[in-house]
């Protein structure tokens, strides 16, 4: 029995998806830790970088919920 190797495109797609998931996990953890340790409480969530982190991860979780 001979197992054919996966096409290169398939391997790159798996790698790209793994990198994307790793980035989502990293930014989610970063967001939660920043909120948990912010001295000004929830007001910190409306700072520029926090909004950027939220907007970067929010579509992933919407897609995860809707699928």
N, C-alpha and C positions, 0 to 999 in steps of 0.2 A: 504494500500500500504506500503510495507516494502522496505526500501532502504538498499541495502547491503553495508557494509563498503568497502572502497578501500583496496586492499591488501597492506601489509606493504612495499613491494618493491616499489610500486607506490608512496607511501607517501615519502619514502626516495629519490626517483628520483626527485620528485618535490622540496624537500628541498635542495638537492645537486645542482640542476639547479639554484635555487634562490640564494644560497651562491655564486655560480660561477658568476652569473650576477652581484651581489653586488660587488664582487671583481673586475670585469671588469670596472664597473662604477667608483669605488674608484680609481683604477690605471689610468683610463682615465682622471679623474678630477685632480689627482695628477700630471700627465704628462703635462696637459695643463697649470696648475697653475705654475709649475716649469719653463716651457718655457716662460710664460708671465712675470715672475718676475726675470728671469735670468739676471744678470748684464752683461754677455758677449754675450748676444743675441743668435743667432742660433748655435753658436759654442758649447754652453752648451748641445745641443741635442746629441752630440757625446761623452759625458762622459759615463762612465761605467754603472751607475745606470739608466741613461736615456735610453740607448740602451736596458737594461734589461726590463724596463717598456714597451718600444715600442714592443719588441719581445714577451712580455707576452700578450699584448692586440691585436696586429696586426692580428693573426689568427682568432680571434672572428669577427673582422670587415670584413675580407675577406670572411668568411663563411656567414656573414649577407648579404653582397652584392651579393654573388653568388647564394644564395637561393631565 
